[in-house]
């Protein structure tokens, strides 16, 4: 993050510091978004609580969550989230090529019609939210998505529209580690 100070970890509230330490231990490095969002600890807690609820208790598979994040982040030209969540998309989808396809143009990505419809709604919520209509939801229902899953498509898109905008504001840069994650699957 170049536009705001990155707080020293020792100055952070204990719960925020412990959350960052747990992720660092799990992944082997500290994702830059965590250090950046820690600038405002109350917002850090809210952001990661919501993110955790979406990935741990949501109606979508983890690969679907990451596909949405990458498609939305591509539409928003968010380098941080395309690279970081592109790595997670590659890992959870077990496809080393999918993230770039989704970020560039989800409509031509090598995905199922159901996943294309899912990304269509997420990107429509990103680019023209007032144009979302019942037929957009019905299309997902026809592909087997429950109302809870459709809600979660919107929730993931909404959270990452926020995340993308904060990444742009703060000039967050992706960790080098993210660039290679999930590419050894050929």
N, C-alpha and C positions, 0 to 999 in steps of 0.2 A: 504494500500500500504506500503510495508516494505522496498523497495529499493530506493525510492525517497521521498523527504519531501512532506508532504501534506501541501499546503499553508493555512495560516490562512485566514478565509473567509473575515475578515475585510481588508486584504491586496489585495483582488481581484478587478479587474476592476468592475465598477458598473453594467454593463450589465451581466457579468458572475455571480456576486453575486445575482442579481435579478432573473436570470434564476434558480439558485440553490434554492433560497428561494421559488420560485413558485412551484418547484417540491417537495420540503420538505413539503410545506403546502398541496399540492394535495395528496401526498402519506403518510404523517405522519412521514416520516423519510427521511434523505438525503442518496440516494443511493451512496455507496462508489465510484462508477465509476465517479461520478460528482466531488467529492473532489479530486480524483486522476487526472483526466484529467485537472482540473483547474491549475495543476502545469505549464501547458503551455497554457495560456488563448487564444491565437490565434488558436491553434489546438483544444481547447475545443469548441470554436465557430464553427469551420468548421465541427467537428465531429457531434455535436448535431444539427447543421443546416441540414446536410445530413440525419441524422437519422430521424429528424422531417419530412423532405421532403418525405422520404420513407414510413413513417407510416401515414402521414396526406394527402399526395397527390398522393400516389402510386396506382397502379392498383390491388394490392393484398388486401385481407381482413386482418384485424389485426391478426387474429388467424393464418393465413398463414405466415405472417411475422415472428411471434414468433416461429412457427414450423420450419421454415428455420433456424432461429438463433440457436435454440436448437440442430437441427441436425448437423449444421456446428460446433457449439461449442463442441458438443460431439465428433465429428471427430477430433477436435483439442485439446481434453482433457482440455478444459478451464473451470475450476471449477466456476469462477465468473459468466460467461455468462450462463452456464448450470443452475446454481441455480437461478440467477436473472431473466433470461428470461424463465426459466422453470416455475417460479411463474406466469409470464405474460401469458405463453402458457396455463397453467391450467385455468387461469381466462378467457381468451378470447375464448378458445375452450370449456370451461365449462366441463372439463374432468380432474379429479384429478390424473389420472394415465398416461396421454399422455406424459408428459415431460420426464419422466424416460425412456419410451419406445423409444422415438425419440433420446435421448442422447446416449442410449446404442447401439441401432441398428435400425435406421429408417426403414430398409427393413422389419422388423418383427413387426413394430408398428401397432396398431389398427387404421389405417387411410384408406381413400379411395384410389383407384388406381391413381386418379388424384393427390392427395397429396403425394403419394409415388413417382410418377414421378417427382413432383416438388422438393421433397427432394433429389431424385437421382441426379438431375442436380446440385443442390446446393452443395452436397457432392462431386460430380465429379469435380466441379470447385475448391473445396477445396483440394482434394487429387491428382488430375491428370488433371489440367486445360488444358493442351495441347491436351488432348484426346477428348475434347468436339467436337462433330460433328453435322451436320445439323439434323441427325436422333434424337439426344437428344432434339432438339427444336421441331421437328415435333411431337415427342411423346407428348409433352405438348400441342401443337396445337390440336392434336386429342382428348385431354381431355378438350378442350374448353378454354385454356389459350390464351389470345391475345398476340400479339408481345410485347405490352407494359408490360403486366404481366410477360412475359418471361424475358424481360429486367430487371424488378424489382426483379425477383428471383436471377438473377446474381448480381444485385446491392446490395441486402441484404447480399448475400453470401460474396461478396467482402468486404463490410464494416465490417462484423463480422469476417472475416479472419484478418483484421487489428485490430479490437477490441480484439480478442483473443490473438493475438501476443503482444499487449500492456499490456493486463492483465497479461500475463506470465512474460513479462519483468519487470513490476512494482511489481509483486507479489500481485495483488489486491485480496482481500478476500471479499466474499459476506456478506452483512448485515444479521444478524440473522433473521430479519423480513421476508426475502424472503423465508426461508425454509418452512414456514407454509402457506403462501399465496396460495389461491386457492385449498386448500385441504379439505375444509368443504363442498364439493359438492356431497358427496355420499348420 
